[in-house]
Amino acid sequence: MAAPATLLNSSVGKKIVMAITGIVLSLFVLGHMAGNLQAFLPNGPEALDHYGAFLRELLHGTGIWFVRGALLLAVGLHAWAYLSLTQKSWAARPKGYQVNDFEEATFASRSMRWTGPILAVFIVYHLMHLTVGNVHPRFVEGKVYQNLVTGLAPVPVALFYVLAMGCLAFHLWHGAWSMLQTLGLSHPKYLAARKVFAIAFTVLVTGGFVVVPLAVLAGVLK
């Protein structure tokens, strides 16, 4: 038991935790995004409502709480690993540097300290808005498409969703890049492939998400 505990408390162990939980959460947001895009099908309202009913039936009873618990655990471990690594990094250079050298650090990596908290606030709001419905103006249980359109119709709400997806883009870009490095693809010959994957995955996921509130504002989804 000592060896796993030692690994978990090390920087390498925490980076592995971040990578694994990052994969879990990335797969979730990818699937969630794909499900949302059913709103654009010719039978969008029926398709999205059927999709929601399918998920409720598939995860009926304790199953849905198991999935939610697993996702919550992944988020918690991801945040814990990041905060632990950040604290360790700050402790290693408590006085900071006189000159900031960001040659190796991208804006996305430097912004993780604020994109993460914004995303955490957004996740709580999103669950209350479109899952529980207690902050939704006209929430109807089971009416997924209707709840989506009426919930995103207020401009401030739609813009908050767009802002959150911008934060998600920075988070995903740096996360995908770092994840591949942690999993062993740090050799210079993989540099181009890592960049392409990080950019493609980020554009796919965030683009798929952000098009929904924009389509509601534009009247495409109504």
URUR-V934967 format. One record per backbone hydrogen bond with DSSP energy under -1.0 kcal/mol. NH is the residue of the N-H (numbers start at 1). CO is the residue of the C=O. E is the energy in kcal/mol with one decimal. If there is no record, write none. Layout:
BEGIN
((NH/CO/E) (NH/CO/E))
END
This chain:
BEGIN
((5/1/-1.7) (6/2/-2.6) (7/3/-2.5) (8/4/-2.6) (9/5/-1.8) (10/7/-1.0) (14/10/-2.2) (15/11/-2.1) (16/12/-2.1) (17/13/-2.3) (18/14/-2.3) (19/15/-2.2) (20/16/-2.8) (21/17/-2.6) (22/18/-1.9) (23/19/-2.0) (24/20/-2.1) (25/21/-2.6) (26/22/-2.4) (27/23/-2.5) (28/24/-1.7) (29/25/-2.5) (30/26/-2.1) (31/27/-2.2) (32/28/-2.7) (33/29/-2.5) (34/30/-2.2) (35/31/-2.2) (36/32/-2.1) (37/33/-1.7) (38/35/-1.3) (39/36/-2.1) (40/37/-1.8) (41/38/-1.5) (44/41/-1.9) (47/43/-3.1) (48/44/-2.8) (49/45/-2.1) (50/46/-2.6) (51/47/-2.3) (52/48/-2.3) (53/49/-2.3) (54/50/-2.6) (55/51/-2.2) (56/52/-2.1) (57/53/-2.4) (58/54/-2.9) (59/55/-2.4) (60/57/-1.2) (63/60/-1.3) (64/59/-1.7) (66/62/-1.9) (67/63/-2.2) (68/64/-2.5) (69/65/-2.4) (70/66/-2.4) (71/67/-2.4) (72/68/-2.5) (73/69/-2.5) (74/70/-2.3) (75/71/-2.5) (76/72/-2.6) (77/73/-2.8) (78/74/-2.3) (79/75/-2.5) (80/76/-2.6) (81/77/-2.7) (82/78/-2.1) (83/79/-2.8) (84/80/-2.4) (85/81/-2.3) (86/82/-2.6) (87/83/-2.6) (88/84/-2.1) (89/85/-2.3) (90/86/-2.5) (91/87/-2.3) (92/88/-1.4) (96/93/-1.6) (110/106/-1.9) (111/107/-1.6) (114/111/-1.7) (115/111/-2.7) (116/112/-1.8) (118/114/-1.7) (119/115/-2.4) (120/116/-2.2) (121/117/-2.4) (122/118/-2.5) (123/119/-2.7) (124/120/-1.8) (125/121/-2.4) (126/122/-3.4) (127/123/-2.3) (128/124/-2.1) (129/125/-2.3) (130/126/-2.9) (131/127/-1.3) (132/127/-3.4) (135/128/-1.5) (136/133/-1.0) (143/140/-1.9) (144/142/-1.4) (147/143/-2.5) (148/144/-2.2) (149/145/-2.5) (150/146/-2.6) (151/147/-1.8) (152/148/-1.7) (158/154/-2.3) (159/155/-2.7) (160/156/-1.9) (161/157/-2.0) (162/158/-2.2) (163/159/-2.7) (164/160/-2.5) (165/161/-2.1) (166/162/-1.8) (167/163/-2.0) (168/164/-2.3) (169/165/-2.0) (170/166/-1.7) (171/167/-2.3) (172/168/-3.3) (173/169/-2.5) (174/170/-2.1) (175/171/-2.6) (176/172/-3.3) (177/173/-1.9) (178/174/-2.8) (179/175/-2.8) (180/176/-1.9) (181/177/-1.5) (182/178/-2.9) (183/179/-2.1) (184/181/-1.5) (185/180/-2.7) (190/187/-2.4) (191/188/-1.4) (194/190/-2.6) (195/191/-2.0) (196/192/-2.4) (197/193/-2.6) (198/194/-2.6) (199/195/-2.5) (200/196/-2.8) (201/197/-2.8) (202/198/-1.9) (203/199/-2.7) (204/200/-2.4) (205/201/-2.4) (206/202/-2.3) (207/203/-1.8) (208/204/-1.8) (209/205/-1.8) (210/206/-3.0) (211/207/-1.5) (212/209/-1.3) (214/210/-1.6) (215/211/-2.0) (216/212/-2.0) (217/213/-2.4) (218/214/-2.0) (220/215/-1.9) (221/215/-1.3))
END
